[in-house]
Amino acid sequence: MRLAEQARAQVAVIGCGHWGSNLVRNFSDLGVLAAVCDENPDQARRLSDQYKARTNTIEDVLGDTDIDAVAIATPAETHSAITEKALLAGKHVFVEKPVALDVGTAEKLKRLSKQQARVLMVGHVLQYHPAFIRLKELVAQGELGRLRNIYSHRSNQGKARSEDNILWSFVPHDASMILSLVDDEPDRISAIGGFFLHSQFADVAAIYLSFPGDVNAHVFVSWLHPYKVQELVVVGDEGMAIFNDTREWEQKLIIYRHNHPDENSLHGLGRAEAEAIAVTPVEPLRQELEHFLDCVTGNASCRTDADEGIRVLKVLQASEQDIRANQAYQSANSTNPALNKTAFVDLSAQQRRLGGKIPQAIQKVLDHGQYILGPEVHELEQQLARFCGARHVISCASGTDALVMALMAKGTGPGDAVFVPAFTFVATAESVALLGATPVFVDVEPDSFLLNLASLDAALETATRTGLAPKGIIPVDLFGQPCDYAEINAYARERGLFVIADAAQSFGARLDGNRVGTLAEVTATSFFPAKPLGCYGDGGALFTDDDELADRLRSLRVHGKGAHKYDNVHIGLNGRLDTIQAAILLEKLPIFEEEIALRNRVAQGYGELLEELVVTPALRAGSTSVWAQYTIQSGERDAIAQELKRQGIPSAVYYPAPLHRQTAYKDYPHAPDLAVSERLCAQVLSLPMHPYLEEEAQGRICDIIRQAL
């Protein structure tokens, strides 16, 4: 039976833990509970038996046309993914806070709910508490006068957490109420935190919010407290109100009306008598869920919709950033934008997205103790092979080791010339020189930063003239876009040269539909933390379809071993990837495809906003990029960088000098003309680039560039 034929929606609850059980109970009492599902089938079955509802998988729920809506009470890191699936399946969604772990994802869900014409409501339950509703009425009616300050204290003696911090557990309640009372967004947020039970997760936090109109708010939260505190104090110039949810119903809301000796000041207030405000004792969750059902049937406008959830997320993200950086945060609307810190690469946002998965993965390695070539290493190699389509993946200790191992496997040594771009990171040339071979520098294309074949021809002539034996080419997929490997491979075959693709910055990109890792005979990549797919230390990998080459690389990785570790058949090195780093990458790989899409969204935004101001990077026909960097060109590069820095925006120059101008490499041969590399080093500037860069922050970056010019 569809919604139009019945009085109220039929609802399935996804997640039957402590809070999910409360949802099940209330929806059952309201006569709309259709099904329950949970990862723990015993828990789902227990609630199913108790409340006479079906047990289903998530897939069954989303495919059931008799279910109109879902309520999601799963771990926070799963909220956004389940919400997206539910909306795409045509379901109305009630999701417990937070709706997502970053604002960008929440904005995407908001757009999707509008496209699907479905309700998306966030579970900020205290907005439905009778005492808070009455408090908001008092403020709206002017009973407290003009708002001046709000203070919130939420504490308890909680369990030690390993998956989230105090901000994401407690602050959404208070932030939601404060934003609702002020009816505005803060123009400044600063926060400090204490890390006592876990080095990665704050246990105590104090947050300061400043709003337009001279309204301030303070939030203190802790789960290191001997007893429960749930108190909200609202101060106006005519009165004060206290909402204390630990008291009995008749004392939950108290108001103190000021006695003003000085009408123009709060100083010297006379002591006022406490006045209890009557409220109807109704369970807040019941009121919240009834409101959701009314929204689904079109009888109410959603009070805590996606917009409200996003406003709360902005407070959480700004607070966490400030706690991590120990710096003040100020929003784009502030008169002092220098305090607004934008991350160049935001790994903390990614950590929030993953929730407790990475600590759990590391703990699993600690439990089994196989720190060298443990099971996670083999699993990662299999997953990477499936991702890109390569037959063999050989993980290693770094991107540099990957290049060195590939060169060793190709027999590179003294007297050999290997052609590398002059405009790239030093590791490409360094790997050649370490083996006694000679790096020969080649110029790049001015728009794509990729290897220029005409310059390669000139460099080949230079190498031959100086008596070197041309051996191979290492094209660099600079900033995330693959080189034209069809052209380069054909060029190399005609001249008997090998090709090693330096994909340290491009893993995940495509050329003519084929993934990086399958475009050359052998491909090297890096998992340095700032790379699009990065671990939390050094790491790398090699990709090839050549069985014999793969066997040789595996041998070289472990000191050139043969049948066993004391049978050394090659001169090798210690190039193994740590098991812990493999475990981290295994948790990041499932979201990598989505993060690539988000990076492309950021790149598109930069292109649209900057195309008339600076030279923006160009994609070749048939290519995609993972945008390891977003690098612009401008003759006013230094002025742009200085203004960005002045206003708290990081930028970087990749690279300030071409390799042939650097002390260690100035005597190596090169193509006669490297003018493009020289010019790029004087004009390039890389801007903040990561999947979680918000549109507001990006717009501000581009506004500053416009100001600088």
N, C-alpha and C positions, 0 to 999 in steps of 0.2 A: 504493500500500500504506500503510495507516494504522499508527500507532505500536504499537497493540496486537498487530499481526501481525508485528512485526519486533523484532530484538534491540535496536536503538538508533535514536534519532531521525534523521531526514534533515534536514540543515541547509543553509541558504543564507547566504552571506556578503554583506552589503550594505556596500560600500566597500572598494576594493581598493588603497588606498594603501600606505604603508610598513608600518603595523601590520596593516592588513587582509590584506596578503599573508601575514603570519605566521599569521593565523587560517586562511586558505585552506590553507596548508601543513599545519597541524596537523589540521584537520578531515579533510583528504584522507588523511593518515596513519592517522587513526582510522577511516577507511572510511565516513564519514557525510556527506561533501560532496556536495550535490545540485546547487547552482547558485551562480553569482557574479554580482554586478551592480555597476556603477560608472558615474558620470557620464562617465568617459573610456572609450568603448567599446574603444579599442585596448588599454588596460590590462586590462579585463575579458577581452577575447579572448585576450590573452597568457597570463593565469592559467588561463583555460578550457582552452586547448590544453595547457598544462603539466600540469594536474592532472585532465584528462579530465572536466570538469564543464560543465554547460550555462551559457550566458549568458542572463540574463533582465533585464527591467525590474523595478523594485520592485513595480509593480502585478501583473506576472506571478507573481512570487514569492509575494506575499500571497494571490493567488487560486489557487495550486497546492495542492490537497488532499494531495499526496504529500510536501509539505514541512511538517515538524512544528515547526521552530524556525528563527529567524534570529539571526545575529550581526551587530551594527551597529558599524562602525568608520568612520563618516563624520565630517565636521567637527562639533565639539561643539554648535554652535548648532542642528544638525538632529536631535540625538539624541532629544529628547522627542517631536517630531512623528512621526518614523518609529516610535519605540517604541509610541506610542499606536495608530498605524495597524496595526502588527503584532499587538498584543494584541487589537484589535477584530476582526482577521481570524482570531483563534483560534490564533496562533502563540506558542510559548514564545520568550522574548527574552533574549539575552545582549547587553548594550550596554556599550561601552567607557566609562570614566569621562570626564566626569560623566554621570549619568543624565539630568540636566536642568541648566538654568542658574539655577534658583531652587527653593527648598524647596516652595513652593506647587504648582508643576507636578509635582515629584517625588512629592508626597503624592497628587496626582490619579492619577498612573501606578500608584502602589502600590495605591490603591483599585481601579483598573481591573483590575490583574492578579489581585486576589482575586476580583472579580466574574466574571472570565473563567476562573478556576481555572487560570491559566497561570503558569509560572515567570518571574520577572523578576530577572535576576542582573546585577550591576554588575561591570565588569572592573577589579577592584583586584588586579592580578596578583601583587603581592608577598605577599599573604596566602597564596599557594600556593607560595611559594619554600621549598624544603626547609630552608634555613638559618633562615628566619623561623619555620616550623612548629616546628622543634626549639627555637628560642629561646623561643617561647611555652610549650612544654612545660616548659622549665627554670624559667620564671617561675611556672607553675602548680604545679610540684612544690616550690617554695620554695627552689630552689638559689641564688637571689640574695637571699633574705630578703624583707623588706618593700620594695616599690618606693618609691623616693624621687625619682628624676629620670630623664627620658629626653631625649636630645639627638639630633637628626637633622640631617644636613648633606647636601644634594643640590645639586650644582652641575655646570655644564658650560659650554663656550664655544659658545653656540647662535647661530642666525641671528637677525637683527633681525626682530621680530615686528610685525605690524600688525593682528592679529586677536584676540590674547588676551594675558594677562599671566602672570607667573611663578607666581602663586598657582594658577591653574586648570590650568597645565601640570604642575607639579612637586609641589605640596603634597598633592594627593589620595593619592599613594603613602604619604607619611609620616603624614598624618592617619589614614589607614585603619589602618596598623600601630600607631600610638600608641593609638588608641581601642580597638583589639582587645586590646592588652596591659593597659591600665588597666581595661578592661571597665566603663567609665563615660563619661559626657559631661562636658565641662569646665564649671565654673561661672563661669569668667572667661577671656576671650580678649582679648589686645591685640596690635597689630601695627604695624610701621613698614615703609615701602617706599621704594625709590629708583627714580626715573624718569630714565633716561639716554639710551636709544635712542629713546624715544617718550614724548611728554608724557602720553598717556592710559593707557599700559600699563607696570606696574611690571616692572623687570628684576631687582630684588633685593628680598627680603623677609625679615624676621625676625619670628617669631610666638612669643608666650608663651601657654601654656595652663596653667591651674590647675585641679586636680581635687579633688573631695572626698577627705578622708583625707590631705591634705598631700602630694599627688603633683603634681609640676610637669613640664612638658615645654617644650622649646625647639626650634624648627624654623628652620633657615637655608637659603634656596634662592636660587640665582642662575644666570643663564645668561651672566654676565660673568666667567667663571673660566677660567684657562688650561688646565685639565685636568679630567677627570671625577672627581667625588667622590660616592659613594653609601654613606653610613655612618650607622648607627643605634647609639647607645650607650645601654645600659640600666643604671642604677645602683640597686642595692638595698643594704640595710644588711649583707648577708652576701657580696655579690659584685657584679662588674660584667661585662657582656657586650657584645661589639662584633660587629655584623653588618655586614660590609664587602663589598658585592657586586662590587667591582672586583678583588678578590683571587682567587687560584686556589681551587678547591673545598675543598682541605684547610685553607685559612686563612680561609674566609668567616665562620666563627663562632668567636670566641675568648672565653674566660671567664677572669676574674681573681678568685680567691677571697680575700677580705680576711683579713688578719692583724690582729686587733683588740687594740691595747694597752688601749683603753678600750671596754668592752662597750656603753656607753650613748651612744657618739658615733662619728661618721664621721671626726672629727678625729684626726690622728696615725696614720692607717692605715699599716701596714707594707706595703712593696712586695711584691706578689704575683707569682708566675710566671704567664706566659701559658699557658693550656691550650687546645689546639685541640679543638673538638668535631666529631666525625665526622658528616657528612651525606651522603646519597645524591645524587650529581650527576644530577638530573633537571630538564629544562627546566620552569620555573614555568608558562609558558603552557600546556604540554601537560597538566600537572596541573589547571590551572584549567578547561580545556575538558572534560577527563574528568569533573571534578566537576559541571560544567553538565549534561553528558549523563546522569549519574547522578541529578541532581535532576529532569530531565525524565521519566525512567522511574520516578521515585518511590523510588529506592534511596538517596537522600541528602537531607538538609535543607540548604537553600542557605546557605552560609557568608557570602557577600557579597550579600545580598538588597537589596530596596528600602530597608528600614529602615537597613541599614548605609550605603547610598548617601546617604540623607537625613542621617544623622549627620555624614558627611563634608561634605556641602553646607552644613550649619549652620556648620561651622568655616570654610569658604571664604567664605561670605557675611559672617560676623562679622569675619573678618580684612580683607576688602576694604573693608567699611564703616569699619573703624578706620583703615586706611591712607588712605582718601579723606578722612575727617573729622579725622584726626590726634587722635582721642580714644579713650579706653579703652572697651572693650565688656565688659559683664558680663551674663551670662544671667539669665533670670527667677528662677532658683534662688538667685541670689547674695544675700548679706546686705547688699550695698550697691547697691540697684537704681538709684540716681541715676546710675550710670555706664552704664546700658543705654540707648543712643541709638537711638530709632526715628525713621525718616525721615517727615516730613509728606507729601512726594511723593518717591518713590524712583525717580529717573531712572536711577541707576546699575544697578539691578536690570534695568531694561528694556534698558540697553546690553548687559549680559551676555547677556540673552535673544537679542538681535540679533547678537551676536558681532561679526565684522568687517564687517558689511554697510554700516553707516553710513560708516566711514572709506573703504570702497571706493567708495561712491556719491559722496562728496565728491571723492575723487581723480578719478573719471570727469569731474566738472564741471571740475576743474582741468586735466584733459587736453584737453577740447574748448574751454574758455575762453569759453563763451557764458554769461556771468554774469548778464545781463539778459534775461529772457524766453527762456531757453534751452529745449531740447527737453523737459527734465524738467518745466517749468511746464505746458506743454500736456498732457503725459502725466498729470500730477497732476490737472488739471482734468477730464480724461476719466475717470480712475479715481474721483474724488469723485462725478461725475455718475452713474456706474454704481452706486456704493455706495448713494446715497440716492434715486436715481430722478429727480433734477431734469434738465430739458432742457439748461439752461445753468449752468455754473460759471465764475465770474470770480474768479480769485485776486487777492489784493492784499496790501499791506504790513503790515496789522495789522487787528485787530478794530475798532478805532476808525475807521480809514480805510474799512472796509466800511460802517459806519453813516453816515459822512459822505457817501460816494459814493451810497448809497441815498437819502439825504435830498436830495442835489443832483439826482439823477436824477428825483426827484418834484417838483422845483421849489420846494423849501422855502426860505423867506426871511423878512425882517422882516415883522411883523404876523401871522405864522402861529403858531398854538398846536399843539404836539405833546405828547401825553400820555405820561408816563413814570412808572414806579414811584418812589416815594420811597425804597424799600428796595432798593438795587442799587448797583453800582459806578458811579462818576462818569462814565465814558465815555459812557453812554447819554444823559445830560442834556447833557454837554459837546458832543457832536456837534451837537445842536440849537442850542445857544447860539453855537457857532462860526460858523454860517451866518446869525446875526442873528435867528433865530426864537426863540420863547419856550417853554422846557420848562415844562409844567404837571404838578405832582406828584400822584400817585394812590396810594392805600393798597393794601395787599396782603392776601391771605388768611392767617390766622394759622397754618394747619397746613401749607400747601404753599409759602408765600412768593410766590405768583403773583398777578398783577393781579386786583384786586377790581372787578367791573363796577358795583356800586352806587356805589363811590367814584369810578369813572370818570364816571358820570352827574353826580355832584356837581361834579367837576372841570370837566366840560364847561360846566355852568351858570356856574361861576366865570369861565372863560375868555371866554364870550360876554358876560357882564356887564361885563367889563373892556375890551371892544372888540376882542378878538383874534378872528381867523378860525380856527376849528378846522380843522386840516389833516390830522393823522394820529395814529396810535397806535404806540408801540414797546413791545409786551409783552416782558418779559425772562424767559427760561426759567431762572430762578435755580437754581443748584446742580445742574442737570442734567436737570430734568423740564420737558417742554414745557407751555406754557399751553394753555387750552381754546380752540384756534383756530377751531373751528366756531362757537362762541358769539361770539368776538371779531370774526371776519370778518363774521358776520351783522350784528352791532352796527355795524360800520364801514360796511358797504354801505348800511344804512338812513340813515346820516348823511353819506354822501359823503366818508368819511375813508379814507386809505390805511393799510395795516398793514405795518410792517417788523418781522419777528421778530428779536429780539436773542437769537441762539442761541450766544453766545460760550461758554456752559458746557454746551450740550445736544447738540452735534452727535453723531449716532449713536443718539439716543433715538428712540422711536416714540410716536405717538398714534393709537389705533385701527388699528394695523398699518402706518401710513404714517410714513416716516422724516422727521425734522427736515430741512428743506431743501425740502420740498414742501408745507408746511402753511400758508404765507402767500404773498402775491404776490411778495415778495422776502424772503430770509433772510440775515442777516449772522452770520458766526461768526469765532472767533479761534483761532489756532494758537500762542498764547503757550505757552512750554515747560511750564507746570504744568497746562495744559488736558488733558482726556482724550486728545485727539489733538493733540500739540504738536510744534513744531519746536524748533530750538536758537537761537532769536532771536524776532523778531516776525514774524507772518504772519497772514493772514486770508483769507476768501473770501465771495463772494455767490452765492446760488442763486436761480434764477427759471425759470419756464416761458415767460415773455413775451419773444418774439424782439426786439421793438423796445427793450424795457427793457434787455435784455442787451447790445445793440449800443451803447446810450448809456453803460452802465456801462464797457464796454471802452474807449470813447473817453475818458471821464472819468479812467480809471486812468492814461492817458498824456497828461496835460496837455490833454485835450479834443481830441485829434487827429482828423482826418478821413481823407482818402485816404492821407496820409503825414504824417510827424511835423512838417512845416512848414506843414501845412494844419490850423489850429486852429479847430474849429467850435463848441466849447463852452469855457466857463471850467472847467478841470479841475484836476488835481493830479498829483503824482508818487506813485502808489499801487501800484507794481509789487511783486510777490513776488520775492525773490531766487531765482535758480536753485538755489543751494546748499540753501536752506531747502526748496524743492520736492523736491529729491533726498532729503533726510532724511525728509520726510513720505511719500514713495513707499515707503521701507523700513518705516515704522511702520504704514502702512495695512493690510498683509496680516494683522497680528496684532491689529488694532484690535477686531474682533468678539470674539475670545477675551478680550481685556483688558476689554471691556465686561461679559462674563459673569463674569469674576473680580471686577470692581468690585461687581457685584450680589451675589456671594457674600459679600464683605466687608460690604456694607450689611445683608444678611440677618443676618449674625453680630452686628453691632452692635445691630440691632433686637431680636434674641432676648435679648441679654445686658443691654440697658439699658432695656427697655420699662417696667419697674417703678420705675426710678430717675429718669428725666428724660423730657421730651417728645421723642419721636423723629420724624423727618420722615415725612410721609404721601404716598403715591402716589395720584393720582386714578384712578378707574376708566378702564381703557383706555390708561393711560400707562405707559411705562417710563422709566427714568432712566439716565444714564451716570455719575451720582454724581460730578460734578466736586468736590463737597464733601459730607461727611456732617456735617450741622449739627444739633445738639441744642439744646433750650431748657431753661433752669433758672434759678430765682431765685437759686441758689447758683453762678452762672456763674463769678464771680471766684475763689471758693474752689476750684472744680474746676480751673480753669486754673492756679492757683498750685501745687496739689498735683501736677498733671501735670508742670509745669515743674521742681518740686523733685526729681521722680523721673526726669527726663531725657526726658520725652515732650513733643513740640511740640504746640501747638494754636494756633488763630487765631480772631480775632473778625471775621467778615464779616457786618455792617459795624458799626463802633462808633457811627456817627451817621447818621441819615437825611439824604438830600440837602438837604432844605429847611432843615436846621439848620446846614449848612456855610456858611462865610463868603461864598464866591463865589455861592451860590445862595439865600441867605436872603430875597432880595427878589423872587424869582419866585413867581407864583401857585400855589396848590395847593388841593386839596379841603379843605373845612372841618375834616374830622376825619381825622387820620393816626395815630390812637392805636395801631394794630397795628404800624406801622413803628417808632414810638417805643419800644414795649415790646420788640419783637424786638431792637432795637439794645442793649437793656439785658440781654438774656437769652441770645442765641445764642452758641454756641461750636462751631467746626468742629474735628473730630478727624482724625488721620492717615487718609488715604484714597488708596490706589493699588492696582493689581491684584496687587501682590506682597507685600501685608501678610500676614504669617503668622498663623495662628490663635493661636499661643502669645503673640505680641506683642499681638494684639487682646484676648485674654483678660486680659492684664496691664493694658492701658489701662482696660478696664472695671472691673477690681478696684480700680484707683487711684481711679476716679470713685466707686465704692461707698465706699471709705475716706473720701474727701473729704466725702461726704454723711452 
